[in-house]
Amino acid sequence: MADSGSTRQIWIVFWILFVLTTVEVLLGIFKPAFMLDNAVIGVSLLNHTFIILTIIKAYYIVGTFMHLGHEEKSLQISIVAPMWVLIPYLLFILLCEASFHGAIG
């Protein structure tokens, strides 16, 4: 039988993920004009918000459902730190290459 503390933790994470997903869906449906009009690094503020919310959700999923939350801090950092370096790097490459308009031929 599950420990009541761990069940409580899973429900807390469930509600956090539910709220974050609801915010993402509502932002996707209503698309606030101020978030679409403002751009940072050539990408709308709305897209940056989606990226940040998705990274937060990934952190909670890895920490809870992959049982990383109860490990030593050094192990947590060694697994999560590459995500904080690799994802922004890949996004930077994607955004730079997507805005490149080179002549063909």
C-alpha positions in Angstrom: 0.0 0.0 0.0 1.2 3.4 -0.9 2.6 5.8 1.8 0.1 8.6 2.4 2.9 11.2 2.1 3.9 9.9 -1.4 0.2 9.8 -2.5 -0.2 13.4 -1.3 2.9 14.5 -3.2 1.6 12.8 -6.4 -1.7 14.7 -6.0 0.1 18.0 -5.4 2.2 17.5 -8.6 -1.0 16.4 -10.5 -2.7 19.7 -9.6 0.4 21.7 -10.5 0.6 20.0 -13.9 -3.1 20.5 -14.3 -3.0 24.2 -13.6 0.1 24.7 -15.9 -1.6 22.7 -18.7 -4.8 24.7 -18.3 -2.9 28.0 -18.5 -1.2 26.7 -21.7 -4.5 25.7 -23.3 -6.2 28.9 -22.4 -3.3 31.0 -23.7 -3.4 28.9 -26.9 -7.2 29.5 -27.3 -7.3 33.2 -26.5 -3.8 34.3 -27.7 -3.5 37.6 -25.9 -2.6 40.4 -28.3 0.1 41.9 -26.1 1.9 38.5 -26.1 1.7 38.1 -29.8 2.8 41.7 -30.6 5.9 41.7 -28.4 8.9 39.6 -29.6 12.1 38.6 -27.9 14.9 37.2 -30.1 12.4 37.2 -33.0 9.9 35.0 -31.2 6.6 36.2 -29.7 6.3 36.4 -25.9 3.5 33.8 -26.2 5.9 31.2 -27.6 8.4 32.0 -24.9 5.7 31.5 -22.3 4.9 28.1 -23.8 8.5 27.1 -23.7 9.0 28.1 -20.1 5.8 26.4 -18.9 6.8 23.2 -20.8 10.2 23.2 -19.1 8.6 23.6 -15.7 6.2 20.8 -16.4 9.1 18.6 -17.5 10.9 19.3 -14.3 7.9 18.2 -12.2 7.3 15.1 -14.3 11.0 14.0 -14.0 11.1 14.8 -10.3 8.0 13.0 -9.3 7.1 10.3 -11.7 10.7 9.2 -12.5 11.4 9.3 -8.7 14.2 11.8 -9.0 12.8 14.1 -6.3 14.0 11.9 -3.5 17.5 11.4 -4.8 20.6 13.3 -3.6 20.9 16.9 -4.8 24.1 16.1 -6.8 22.3 13.4 -8.8 19.3 15.7 -9.4 21.5 18.5 -10.7 23.5 16.1 -12.9 20.3 14.9 -14.6 18.4 18.2 -14.8 21.3 20.6 -15.5 21.8 19.4 -19.1 18.2 20.2 -19.8 18.7 23.8 -18.7 21.7 24.1 -21.1 20.7 21.9 -24.0 17.1 23.1 -24.5 18.0 26.8 -24.7 20.9 26.0 -27.0 18.7 23.9 -29.3 16.1 26.7 -29.3 18.8 29.3 -30.1 19.9 27.2 -33.1 16.3 26.6 -34.2 15.4 30.3 -34.0 18.6 31.4 -35.8 18.3 28.9 -38.6 14.5 29.5 -39.0 15.1 33.2 -39.6 17.9 32.6 -42.2 16.9 33.6 -45.7 19.7 32.6 -47.9 19.6 32.6 -51.7 19.3 29.2 -53.3 21.3 28.5 -56.4 
